[in-house]
Amino acid sequence: MHLTPDRRFQRTDIWREGKWVDLWSVVHFLSGSSTAFAIAWLGFGFQASALIAFLLFVAYELWEAMVKIEETPQNRFMDVVVGMASFIPTFLLVQGVSELDFVLVFGLVLSINVMLAAIGWFASHKAEEFEHRLRARFVAQRARLRERRIRIREAMSRHRTPTQKP
């Protein structure tokens, strides 16, 4: 994490939000596949399934915006694109797969998806806590420097002789 010239903290960990894609894109890719398995299991046709998936991905991005998860508009757009890019081939590939293969692969994809999302959330949460601690230290240090500057100015003004100008 580092401080930008405009005094904002910028995360530098691997789970930080990217402009277009980031490590979270892998989670969105796996979510698209997981969603394809779940919707295919419900037995809807391709068009209805693709529309449902698209609406789910857009709704998730809207929810992220509502809870103030900071992302660029390009990243939000790409999250939906990546989800759909994995949804479509997965949905088409699972048609006609045996029930055992379906359950095994769905379980594997969903497990990896959940584990990766949990790791990312934990890392992001940890980074957020670190940012708060760093910001608090920065504010406290800034206040101490202001206090010190005021004391130095007061001491200098007391030691000036009447002939000296401020």
Backbone as ProteinMPNN parsed JSONL, in Angstrom:
{"seq_chain_A": "MHLTPDRRFQRTDIWREGKWVDLWSVVHFLSGSSTAFAIAWLGFGFQASALIAFLLFVAYELWEAMVKIEETPQNRFMDVVVGMASFIPTFLLVQGVSELDFVLVFGLVLSINVMLAAIGWFASHKAEEFEHRLRARFVAQRARLRERRIRIREAMSRHRTPTQKP", "coords_chain_A": {"N_chain_A": [[0.843, -1.157, 0.0], [0.531, 2.224, -0.791], [0.925, 5.825, -0.552], [-0.728, 8.126, -2.558], [-0.024, 11.032, -4.66], [-2.242, 12.708, -4.307], [-2.938, 12.269, -1.708], [-4.22, 9.831, -1.146], [-4.688, 6.484, -0.138], [-3.352, 3.758, -1.826], [-3.977, 0.507, -2.719], [-1.683, -2.204, -3.043], [-1.699, -4.897, -3.125], [-2.259, -8.261, -4.456], [-4.973, -8.646, -4.773], [-6.163, -6.26, -5.295], [-8.373, -3.916, -6.905], [-8.528, -3.826, -10.393], [-8.196, -1.796, -13.414], [-9.449, -2.823, -15.772], [-9.413, -5.73, -15.759], [-8.754, -8.083, -13.117], [-7.523, -10.04, -10.341], [-9.912, -10.815, -9.271], [-11.402, -11.288, -11.479], [-11.015, -13.925, -12.14], [-12.548, -15.169, -10.204], [-15.057, -14.245, -11.031], [-15.16, -15.501, -13.5], [-15.245, -18.218, -12.719], [-17.621, -18.066, -11.314], [-19.409, -17.599, -13.38], [-19.3, -20.088, -14.67], [-20.206, -21.747, -12.565], [-22.772, -20.727, -12.264], [-23.821, -21.454, -14.722], [-23.941, -24.255, -14.477], [-25.813, -24.432, -12.358], [-28.122, -23.192, -13.451], [-28.505, -24.759, -15.715], [-29.192, -27.143, -14.523], [-31.718, -26.478, -13.654], [-33.147, -26.632, -15.981], [-33.934, -24.788, -17.961], [-34.233, -23.303, -21.255], [-31.629, -22.319, -23.624], [-31.679, -19.497, -24.339], [-33.349, -18.305, -22.358], [-31.893, -19.053, -20.109], [-29.412, -17.763, -20.544], [-30.257, -15.105, -20.432], [-31.21, -14.961, -17.782], [-28.793, -15.475, -16.411], [-27.247, -13.273, -17.269], [-28.756, -11.152, -16.154], [-28.461, -11.793, -13.449], [-25.67, -11.442, -13.124], [-25.402, -8.705, -13.698], [-27.049, -7.675, -11.686], [-25.544, -8.428, -9.458], [-23.282, -6.805, -9.79], [-24.501, -4.318, -9.494], [-25.275, -4.543, -6.837], [-22.713, -4.627, -5.645], [-21.93, -1.988, -6.177], [-23.82, -0.625, -4.658], [-23.077, -1.321, -2.04], [-20.77, -0.015, -1.874], [-18.341, -1.011, -2.994], [-15.409, -0.307, -4.422], [-14.832, 0.105, -7.763], [-13.704, 0.456, -11.128], [-15.738, 1.712, -13.827], [-15.172, 0.276, -16.158], [-14.154, -2.11, -15.122], [-16.373, -3.15, -13.784], [-18.03, -3.608, -15.987], [-16.455, -5.498, -17.375], [-16.488, -7.571, -15.509], [-19.064, -8.587, -15.806], [-18.936, -9.334, -18.502], [-16.891, -11.292, -18.422], [-18.102, -13.171, -16.733], [-20.278, -13.941, -18.358], [-18.826, -14.89, -20.523], [-17.771, -17.229, -19.554], [-20.059, -18.523, -18.782], [-21.631, -19.144, -21.099], [-20.148, -21.112, -22.802], [-19.867, -23.122, -20.855], [-22.525, -23.732, -20.162], [-23.431, -24.763, -22.609], [-21.733, -26.957, -22.913], [-22.4, -28.668, -20.784], [-24.755, -29.827, -21.442], [-26.287, -32.865, -21.918], [-24.352, -34.257, -20.527], [-23.368, -36.875, -18.323], [-25.144, -37.582, -15.286], [-23.575, -38.07, -13.008], [-21.015, -37.092, -13.789], [-21.763, -34.431, -14.185], [-22.501, -33.616, -11.555], [-20.063, -34.039, -10.192], [-18.197, -32.35, -11.558], [-19.5, -29.88, -11.314], [-19.49, -29.649, -8.506], [-16.718, -29.489, -8.072], [-15.982, -27.127, -9.528], [-17.612, -25.225, -8.234], [-16.636, -25.446, -5.605], [-13.927, -24.591, -5.883], [-14.453, -22.002, -6.765], [-15.794, -20.863, -4.518], [-13.815, -21.14, -2.542], [-11.688, -19.589, -3.612], [-12.958, -17.087, -3.757], [-13.398, -16.654, -1.026], [-10.756, -16.549, -0.067], [-9.88, -14.282, -1.461], [-11.687, -12.366, -0.438], [-10.957, -12.38, 2.267], [-8.282, -11.508, 2.08], [-8.714, -8.972, 0.935], [-10.265, -7.787, 2.917], [-8.435, -7.798, 4.994], [-6.526, -6.083, 3.89], [-8.051, -3.763, 3.817], [-8.465, -3.279, 6.554], [-5.807, -2.832, 7.259], [-5.363, -0.515, 5.784], [-7.082, 1.259, 7.138], [-5.82, 1.351, 9.669], [-3.341, 2.415, 8.889], [-4.17, 4.866, 7.84], [-5.213, 6.053, 10.161], [-2.872, 6.283, 11.697], [-1.48, 8.038, 10.032], [-3.112, 10.339, 10.151], [-2.895, 10.924, 12.9], [-0.141, 11.385, 13.107], [0.114, 13.581, 11.457], [-1.406, 15.451, 12.9], [0.228, 15.664, 15.18], [2.5, 16.815, 14.015], [1.451, 19.284, 13.19], [0.856, 20.384, 15.71], [3.454, 20.551, 16.756], [4.562, 22.367, 14.959], [3.061, 24.657, 15.569], [3.878, 25.075, 18.242], [6.604, 25.607, 17.83], [6.487, 27.954, 16.311], [5.27, 29.644, 18.189], [7.272, 29.68, 20.164], [9.34, 30.851, 18.74], [8.25, 33.362, 18.24], [8.146, 34.418, 20.818], [10.816, 34.744, 21.414], [11.75, 36.694, 19.807], [13.241, 39.877, 19.328], [12.184, 43.233, 20.054], [12.952, 44.847, 17.866], [13.091, 43.167, 15.732], [11.377, 42.015, 12.88], [8.413, 40.131, 12.236]], "CA_chain_A": [[0.0, 0.0, 0.0], [1.304, 3.454, -0.774], [0.172, 7.072, -0.559], [-0.642, 8.799, -3.852], [0.192, 12.478, -4.506], [-3.46, 13.381, -3.837], [-3.123, 11.809, -0.324], [-5.086, 8.659, -1.05], [-3.962, 5.231, -0.012], [-3.608, 2.878, -2.953], [-3.581, -0.858, -2.416], [-0.73, -2.789, -3.969], [-1.761, -6.349, -3.021], [-2.713, -8.894, -5.7], [-6.437, -8.66, -4.842], [-6.675, -4.9, -5.521], [-9.234, -3.794, -8.083], [-7.834, -3.343, -11.584], [-9.018, -0.937, -14.261], [-10.278, -3.647, -16.641], [-9.491, -7.067, -15.165], [-7.921, -8.268, -11.937], [-7.623, -11.414, -9.865], [-11.332, -11.089, -9.051], [-11.961, -11.762, -12.751], [-11.003, -15.389, -12.067], [-13.741, -15.518, -9.414], [-16.224, -14.011, -11.892], [-15.139, -16.559, -14.499], [-15.751, -19.427, -12.067], [-19.036, -17.815, -10.988], [-20.15, -17.818, -14.62], [-19.409, -21.537, -14.857], [-21.082, -22.271, -11.503], [-24.131, -20.309, -12.599], [-24.24, -22.282, -15.865], [-24.334, -25.556, -13.934], [-27.036, -24.293, -11.564], [-29.26, -22.896, -14.323], [-28.717, -25.941, -16.569], [-29.893, -28.118, -13.676], [-33.129, -26.073, -13.598], [-33.769, -27.101, -17.208], [-34.403, -23.744, -18.879], [-33.562, -23.281, -22.552], [-30.425, -21.493, -23.679], [-31.947, -18.05, -24.32], [-33.84, -17.926, -21.024], [-30.78, -19.239, -19.17], [-28.438, -16.697, -20.775], [-30.854, -13.874, -19.928], [-31.193, -15.05, -16.313], [-27.399, -15.321, -15.978], [-26.867, -11.874, -17.501], [-29.419, -10.331, -15.138], [-27.811, -12.085, -12.163], [-24.347, -10.803, -13.097], [-25.615, -7.256, -13.612], [-27.583, -7.409, -10.337], [-24.432, -8.531, -8.518], [-22.468, -5.592, -9.933], [-25.266, -3.229, -8.883], [-25.156, -4.729, -5.39], [-21.372, -4.176, -5.277], [-21.94, -0.519, -6.194], [-24.635, -0.164, -3.519], [-22.337, -1.504, -0.784], [-19.587, 0.831, -2.021], [-17.116, -1.68, -3.414], [-14.868, 0.606, -5.429], [-14.352, -0.465, -9.017], [-13.888, 1.336, -12.275], [-16.847, 1.256, -14.67], [-14.663, -0.735, -17.079], [-14.032, -3.359, -14.384], [-17.737, -3.66, -13.582], [-18.45, -4.114, -17.294], [-15.694, -6.719, -17.665], [-16.952, -8.633, -14.613], [-20.243, -9.178, -16.45], [-18.467, -9.982, -19.734], [-16.156, -12.505, -18.047], [-19.107, -14.121, -16.259], [-21.01, -14.469, -19.513], [-17.878, -15.621, -21.367], [-17.637, -18.595, -19.029], [-21.392, -19.116, -18.675], [-22.134, -19.678, -22.371], [-19.599, -22.424, -23.17], [-20.15, -24.122, -19.817], [-23.92, -24.137, -20.306], [-23.548, -25.599, -23.804], [-20.971, -28.191, -22.722], [-22.993, -29.581, -19.795], [-25.939, -30.472, -22.02], [-26.059, -34.245, -22.286], [-23.319, -34.871, -19.691], [-23.971, -37.802, -17.367], [-25.486, -36.962, -14.006], [-22.419, -38.181, -12.119], [-20.022, -36.112, -14.247], [-22.339, -33.112, -13.928], [-22.403, -33.328, -10.118], [-18.65, -33.967, -9.813], [-17.565, -31.141, -12.109], [-20.156, -28.743, -10.664], [-18.949, -29.579, -7.143], [-15.334, -29.026, -8.155], [-15.964, -25.717, -9.956], [-18.208, -24.428, -7.168], [-15.707, -25.448, -4.467], [-12.802, -23.705, -6.206], [-15.016, -20.661, -6.804], [-16.049, -20.402, -3.151], [-12.529, -21.016, -1.836], [-10.964, -18.44, -4.151], [-13.674, -15.882, -3.325], [-13.142, -16.481, 0.41], [-9.365, -16.094, 0.066], [-9.855, -12.897, -1.93], [-12.398, -11.508, 0.511], [-10.135, -12.277, 3.468], [-7.14, -10.652, 1.749], [-9.215, -7.613, 0.744], [-10.678, -7.304, 4.234], [-7.193, -7.56, 5.712], [-5.955, -4.872, 3.303], [-8.892, -2.641, 4.241], [-8.128, -3.012, 7.952], [-4.476, -2.24, 7.247], [-5.525, 0.862, 5.312], [-7.658, 2.055, 8.226], [-4.764, 1.571, 10.67], [-2.364, 3.31, 8.292], [-4.801, 6.185, 7.757], [-5.282, 6.592, 11.527], [-1.508, 6.709, 12.055], [-1.163, 9.205, 9.213], [-3.845, 11.48, 10.706], [-2.301, 11.238, 14.196], [1.18, 11.964, 12.868], [-0.127, 14.916, 10.894], [-1.832, 16.306, 14.013], [1.429, 15.93, 16.001], [3.343, 17.764, 13.281], [0.808, 20.607, 13.289], [1.083, 20.847, 17.087], [4.866, 20.902, 16.87], [4.763, 23.598, 14.19], [2.471, 25.75, 16.347], [4.764, 25.331, 19.397], [7.839, 26.227, 17.342], [6.156, 29.343, 15.945], [5.066, 30.399, 19.433], [8.58, 29.851, 20.803], [10.104, 31.817, 17.947], [7.681, 34.701, 18.41], [8.493, 34.893, 22.168], [12.245, 35.036, 21.472], [12.097, 37.802, 18.907], [13.443, 41.164, 19.992], [11.242, 44.234, 19.507], [13.394, 45.423, 16.591], [12.945, 42.165, 14.665], [10.051, 41.923, 12.296], [8.005, 38.727, 12.049]], "C_chain_A": [[0.895, 1.228, 0.0], [0.37, 4.661, -0.879], [0.377, 7.759, -1.904], [-0.417, 10.294, -3.629], [-1.047, 13.234, -4.012], [-3.886, 12.869, -2.451], [-4.15, 10.698, -0.17], [-4.21, 7.432, -0.913], [-4.351, 4.333, -1.179], [-3.079, 1.489, -2.602], [-2.629, -1.379, -3.48], [-0.743, -4.318, -3.893], [-2.365, -6.947, -4.294], [-4.236, -8.891, -5.846], [-7.014, -7.257, -5.058], [-7.494, -4.878, -6.807], [-8.43, -3.206, -9.235], [-8.764, -2.475, -12.425], [-9.963, -1.757, -15.137], [-10.493, -5.033, -16.045], [-8.524, -7.13, -13.988], [-8.083, -9.706, -11.476], [-9.075, -11.8, -9.578], [-12.004, -11.576, -10.334], [-11.982, -13.29, -12.799], [-12.237, -15.869, -11.301], [-14.998, -15.33, -10.261], [-16.308, -15.067, -12.995], [-15.709, -17.857, -13.908], [-17.218, -19.271, -11.669], [-19.908, -18.007, -12.22], [-20.348, -19.301, -14.886], [-20.344, -22.157, -13.817], [-22.541, -21.948, -11.795], [-24.671, -21.141, -13.761], [-24.692, -23.659, -15.388], [-25.68, -25.454, -13.212], [-28.258, -24.069, -12.46], [-29.545, -24.067, -15.264], [-29.486, -27.009, -15.796], [-31.388, -27.795, -13.591], [-33.877, -26.411, -14.887], [-34.347, -26.034, -18.116], [-33.665, -23.869, -20.202], [-32.392, -22.311, -22.533], [-30.72, -20.003, -23.549], [-32.414, -17.582, -22.948], [-32.71, -18.014, -20.0], [-29.751, -18.121, -19.303], [-28.973, -15.364, -20.243], [-30.841, -13.855, -18.399], [-29.778, -14.818, -15.79], [-26.946, -13.867, -16.126], [-27.473, -10.965, -16.431], [-28.824, -10.559, -13.751], [-26.455, -11.385, -12.053], [-24.461, -9.284, -12.979], [-26.127, -6.883, -12.218], [-26.464, -7.479, -9.302], [-23.55, -7.291, -8.588], [-23.186, -4.379, -9.344], [-25.195, -3.317, -7.362], [-23.776, -4.264, -4.906], [-21.304, -2.65, -5.231], [-22.715, 0.028, -4.991], [-23.887, -0.29, -2.191], [-20.963, -0.835, -0.854], [-18.277, 0.06, -2.236], [-16.591, -0.869, -4.588], [-14.283, -0.155, -6.602], [-14.528, 0.566, -10.107], [-15.092, 0.837, -13.073], [-16.41, 0.168, -15.655], [-14.58, -2.096, -16.388], [-15.396, -3.975, -14.139], [-18.261, -4.295, -14.878], [-17.762, -5.452, -17.6], [-16.087, -7.87, -16.747], [-18.159, -9.35, -15.216], [-19.82, -9.929, -17.71], [-17.762, -11.295, -19.41], [-17.122, -13.574, -17.544], [-19.865, -14.757, -17.407], [-20.094, -15.299, -20.417], [-17.623, -17.034, -20.849], [-18.989, -19.298, -18.938], [-21.786, -19.838, -19.967], [-21.491, -21.022, -22.745], [-19.883, -23.505, -22.129], [-21.569, -24.64, -19.959], [-24.086, -25.078, -21.493], [-22.841, -26.942, -23.628], [-21.642, -29.178, -21.754], [-24.252, -30.266, -20.305], [-25.579, -31.903, -22.42], [-24.957, -34.943, -21.501], [-24.011, -35.791, -18.683], [-24.18, -37.095, -16.027], [-24.307, -36.986, -13.04], [-21.339, -37.173, -12.501], [-20.488, -34.69, -13.956], [-22.12, -32.724, -12.465], [-20.943, -33.169, -9.698], [-17.985, -32.679, -10.293], [-18.186, -29.89, -11.484], [-19.608, -28.564, -9.251], [-17.535, -29.044, -7.12], [-15.262, -27.54, -8.491], [-16.504, -24.818, -8.843], [-17.275, -24.346, -5.957], [-14.524, -24.509, -4.701], [-13.268, -22.252, -6.205], [-15.184, -20.093, -5.396], [-14.736, -20.205, -2.394], [-11.75, -19.791, -2.311], [-11.627, -17.128, -3.735], [-13.415, -15.608, -1.846], [-11.72, -15.981, 0.649], [-9.259, -14.623, -0.348], [-10.538, -11.952, -0.969], [-11.558, -11.31, 1.757], [-8.947, -11.345, 3.214], [-7.579, -9.2, 1.585], [-9.625, -6.997, 2.071], [-9.453, -6.95, 5.074], [-6.537, -6.275, 5.2], [-6.739, -3.635, 3.73], [-8.607, -2.272, 5.693], [-6.759, -2.341, 8.053], [-4.549, -0.782, 6.806], [-6.09, 1.761, 6.412], [-6.617, 2.355, 9.302], [-3.735, 2.569, 10.152], [-2.905, 4.736, 8.221], [-4.872, 6.835, 9.139], [-3.908, 7.072, 11.982], [-1.118, 7.968, 11.299], [-1.831, 10.458, 9.788], [-3.241, 11.903, 12.044], [-0.936, 11.901, 14.023], [1.058, 13.382, 12.317], [-0.538, 15.904, 11.984], [-0.635, 16.645, 14.907], [2.341, 16.931, 15.32], [2.761, 19.173, 13.314], [1.014, 21.214, 14.661], [2.516, 21.329, 17.246], [5.148, 22.208, 16.132], [4.219, 24.803, 14.947], [3.375, 26.098, 17.521], [6.047, 26.013, 18.959], [7.588, 27.68, 16.973], [5.958, 30.21, 17.187], [6.396, 30.666, 20.128], [9.408, 30.878, 20.053], [9.562, 33.225, 18.145], [7.997, 35.249, 19.8], [9.949, 35.345, 22.227], [12.664, 36.167, 20.547], [12.298, 39.07, 19.729], [12.488, 42.178, 19.374], [11.677, 44.83, 18.181], [13.259, 44.442, 15.429], [11.516, 42.135, 14.169], [9.699, 40.456, 12.089], [8.182, 38.221, 10.656]], "O_chain_A": [[1.902, 1.27, 0.708], [-0.8, 4.538, -1.241], [1.511, 7.953, -2.342], [-0.602, 10.777, -2.512], [-0.921, 14.28, -3.374], [-5.045, 13.013, -2.062], [-4.866, 10.64, 0.829], [-3.129, 7.351, -1.498], [-5.532, 4.168, -1.483], [-1.914, 1.315, -2.244], [-2.747, -1.044, -4.659], [0.092, -4.974, -4.516], [-2.92, -6.22, -5.118], [-4.741, -9.115, -6.946], [-8.232, -7.082, -5.01], [-7.32, -5.726, -7.683], [-7.733, -2.204, -9.068], [-9.97, -2.425, -12.18], [-11.146, -1.433, -15.239], [-11.632, -5.458, -15.85], [-7.597, -6.327, -13.884], [-8.721, -10.507, -12.161], [-9.427, -12.978, -9.635], [-13.059, -12.208, -10.28], [-12.862, -13.882, -13.423], [-12.886, -16.84, -11.689], [-15.905, -16.161, -10.216], [-17.402, -15.479, -13.38], [-16.55, -18.511, -14.525], [-17.972, -20.244, -11.686], [-21.023, -18.52, -12.119], [-21.434, -19.727, -15.281], [-21.179, -22.996, -14.154], [-23.428, -22.779, -11.601], [-25.851, -21.493, -13.777], [-25.713, -24.171, -15.846], [-26.573, -26.276, -13.422], [-29.305, -24.684, -12.253], [-30.704, -24.338, -15.577], [-30.335, -27.698, -16.361], [-32.221, -28.694, -13.473], [-35.106, -26.472, -14.889], [-35.178, -26.345, -18.969], [-32.594, -24.472, -20.265], [-32.186, -21.579, -21.565], [-30.091, -19.314, -22.746], [-31.929, -16.574, -22.435], [-32.586, -17.154, -19.128], [-29.271, -17.591, -18.301], [-28.218, -14.581, -19.666], [-30.498, -12.839, -17.794], [-29.58, -14.059, -14.841], [-26.336, -13.304, -15.217], [-26.785, -10.112, -15.87], [-28.698, -9.619, -12.967], [-26.131, -10.807, -11.016], [-23.701, -8.655, -12.244], [-25.688, -5.89, -11.639], [-26.436, -6.677, -8.368], [-23.117, -6.78, -7.555], [-22.545, -3.506, -8.758], [-25.07, -2.301, -6.679], [-23.673, -3.587, -3.883], [-20.68, -2.086, -4.331], [-22.313, 1.02, -4.384], [-24.053, 0.554, -1.31], [-20.105, -1.063, -0.001], [-17.232, 0.447, -1.713], [-17.25, -0.759, -5.622], [-13.359, -0.953, -6.449], [-15.391, 1.439, -10.023], [-15.431, -0.345, -12.999], [-17.175, -0.748, -15.954], [-14.898, -3.12, -16.993], [-15.564, -5.187, -14.27], [-18.855, -5.373, -14.862], [-18.406, -6.41, -18.028], [-16.027, -9.029, -17.157], [-18.261, -10.575, -15.143], [-20.292, -11.038, -17.959], [-18.016, -12.308, -20.062], [-16.983, -14.748, -17.886], [-20.07, -15.97, -17.428], [-20.528, -16.289, -21.005], [-17.295, -17.933, -21.625], [-19.059, -20.525, -19.01], [-22.217, -20.991, -19.938], [-22.215, -21.989, -22.983], [-20.112, -24.663, -22.476], [-21.802, -25.846, -19.887], [-24.799, -26.077, -21.399], [-23.307, -27.958, -24.145], [-21.471, -30.389, -21.89], [-24.76, -31.188, -19.666], [-24.643, -32.108, -23.193], [-24.651, -36.104, -21.774], [-25.124, -35.503, -18.243], [-23.479, -36.14, -15.691], [-24.074, -36.01, -12.328], [-20.806, -36.478, -11.637], [-19.699, -33.846, -13.531], [-21.617, -31.639, -12.172], [-20.616, -32.264, -8.931], [-17.297, -32.003, -9.528], [-17.471, -28.942, -11.16], [-19.296, -27.445, -8.845], [-17.183, -28.241, -6.256], [-14.564, -26.781, -7.819], [-15.923, -23.774, -8.546], [-17.143, -23.283, -5.35], [-14.163, -23.726, -3.822], [-12.567, -21.372, -5.707], [-14.761, -18.97, -5.12], [-14.569, -19.212, -1.685], [-11.214, -19.041, -1.495], [-10.939, -16.164, -3.398], [-13.233, -14.455, -1.453], [-11.502, -15.093, 1.473], [-8.624, -13.822, 0.338], [-10.037, -10.858, -0.707], [-11.452, -10.191, 2.259], [-8.642, -10.489, 4.045], [-6.888, -8.291, 2.045], [-9.364, -5.821, 2.322], [-9.436, -5.937, 5.773], [-6.048, -5.47, 5.992], [-6.154, -2.58, 3.976], [-8.517, -1.091, 6.03], [-6.571, -1.404, 8.829], [-3.884, 0.082, 7.377], [-5.632, 2.889, 6.596], [-6.536, 3.481, 9.792], [-3.306, 3.462, 10.882], [-2.189, 5.696, 8.507], [-4.619, 8.033, 9.275], [-3.788, 8.141, 12.581], [-0.494, 8.866, 11.864], [-1.2, 11.508, 9.9], [-3.087, 13.096, 12.305], [-0.619, 12.868, 14.715], [1.827, 14.268, 12.688], [-0.083, 17.047, 11.999], [-0.496, 17.787, 15.345], [2.899, 17.807, 15.981], [3.5, 20.148, 13.452], [1.31, 22.403, 14.784], [2.759, 22.397, 17.809], [5.891, 23.056, 16.627], [4.851, 25.859, 14.965], [3.624, 27.275, 17.782], [6.533, 26.91, 19.648], [8.401, 28.547, 17.293], [6.413, 31.353, 17.241], [6.621, 31.768, 20.628], [10.102, 31.688, 20.667], [10.334, 34.181, 18.21], [8.107, 36.466, 19.947], [10.286, 36.235, 23.008], [13.835, 36.545, 20.523], [11.596, 39.298, 20.714], [12.03, 41.973, 18.249], [10.821, 45.289, 17.424], [13.309, 44.847, 14.267], [10.568, 42.219, 14.95], [10.571, 39.635, 11.802], [7.876, 37.061, 10.377]]}, "name": "protein", "num_of_chains": 1, "seq": "MHLTPDRRFQRTDIWREGKWVDLWSVVHFLSGSSTAFAIAWLGFGFQASALIAFLLFVAYELWEAMVKIEETPQNRFMDVVVGMASFIPTFLLVQGVSELDFVLVFGLVLSINVMLAAIGWFASHKAEEFEHRLRARFVAQRARLRERRIRIREAMSRHRTPTQKP"}
